């Protein structure tokens, strides 16, 4: 009988060990159903001066493209995605459209076998942003327009239109001379009359002397 007790004890110890091992393994099964992030490029918390063409997320298990959601936002909550993510095994590559310098947040949501979504994010800082566009020539301010009552430079002045000292539009050479015959004509007529009067007086005297 004394020999059977150690044998029973060993049996119970073996059963206890198996039970303990099963209890340790069973809780791990649901945990294995949850995927998780294993790394990223840029790394979480990184500060970079040159923006990459794409962001890469690496997971422990292959994510399902149908249940995986990726978002990328930059400063002022502006979206910074430049297309659809591509899946390759456990890696997801996201085209990146950088904007202003500042904090960028890559958010992800994965589906899992037990139906519970897995959410997380990667944050990195871009120290240099895209340069601002130079204003186009058409955007320049228009030149001020002079007031409508200002004299026009193309209009000639009244002094330039009329010669200085001109009394009227009729030339001086064409002015009328209706004041009468000139003085020499009057003098000639007077002389003829005097000669005629003298001749008449002489004829009268001769006529009287003959009678």
C-alpha positions, 0 to 999 in steps of 0.5 A, spaced: 500 500 500 505 504 501 508 503 494 501 505 491 501 512 494 507 515 491 504 512 484 497 516 485 501 522 487 505 522 481 498 521 477 495 527 480 501 531 479 501 530 472 494 531 471 495 538 475 501 540 470 496 538 464 491 542 467 495 548 469 498 548 462 492 548 458 490 554 463 496 558 460 495 556 453 487 558 452 487 565 454 493 566 449 488 564 443 484 570 443 490 575 444 493 571 438 487 573 434 488 581 435 493 584 430 498 590 432 503 594 429 510 592 429 513 598 426 513 604 421 516 609 416 517 614 419 517 612 426 512 614 431 515 620 434 520 622 428 522 629 426 524 629 419 526 635 414 524 631 407 517 628 406 517 621 404 513 619 397 509 614 401 508 612 409 509 605 411 506 601 416 508 594 418 504 589 422 504 582 426 499 579 421 497 580 414 491 586 414 485 585 410 484 590 405 477 590 406 477 591 413 483 596 414 482 603 414 488 608 413 487 616 414 493 621 414 492 628 416 497 634 417 496 641 420 490 644 420 487 637 420 488 637 412 488 630 409 495 628 406 493 622 402 495 622 395 491 616 393 489 609 395 494 604 400 497 598 397 497 592 401 503 587 401 503 581 406 504 585 413 506 591 410 501 597 408 504 603 403 500 610 403 502 615 398 503 621 402 501 628 400 505 633 404 503 640 406 505 645 411 510 644 416 508 641 422 505 634 426 502 629 421 498 623 424 497 616 421 491 613 423 489 606 422 483 601 424 484 593 423 479 588 423 480 582 427 478 575 427 473 576 434 470 582 431 473 587 435 477 593 431 484 595 432 485 602 432 492 606 433 496 612 430 503 614 428 505 621 429 511 624 426 513 632 425 515 635 418 520 640 419 520 643 412 513 644 408 512 646 401 513 653 399 508 658 398 506 659 390 508 666 388 502 670 386 501 671 378 502 677 374 494 678 373 493 678 381 497 685 381 493 691 384 491 695 378 493 702 377 489 707 379 484 711 374 485 718 374 478 722 376 473 723 370 474 731 371 481 731 370 484 735 364 485 730 358 493 730 356 490 729 349 486 735 349 489 741 346 489 747 350 484 753 348 491 757 347 494 752 342 488 752 338 487 759 337 493 764 335 495 769 340 493 776 338 488 774 333 481 778 333 477 773 329 477 767 324 477 772 318 484 774 316 486 781 316 487 781 308 480 780 307 477 785 311 472 790 308 474 797 305 467 800 304 469 807 307 469 810 300 474 812 294 481 813 296 484 820 297 488 821 291 481 820 287 478 826 291 484 830 289 484 829 282 476 830 281 477 837 285 483 839 280 478 837 274 473 841 277 477 847 278 480 847 271 473 846 268 470 852 272 476 857 270 475 855 262 468 857 263 469 863 266 474 865 261 469 864 255 464 868 259 469 874 259 470 873 252 463 873 250 462 879 254 468 883 250 465 881 244 458 884 245 
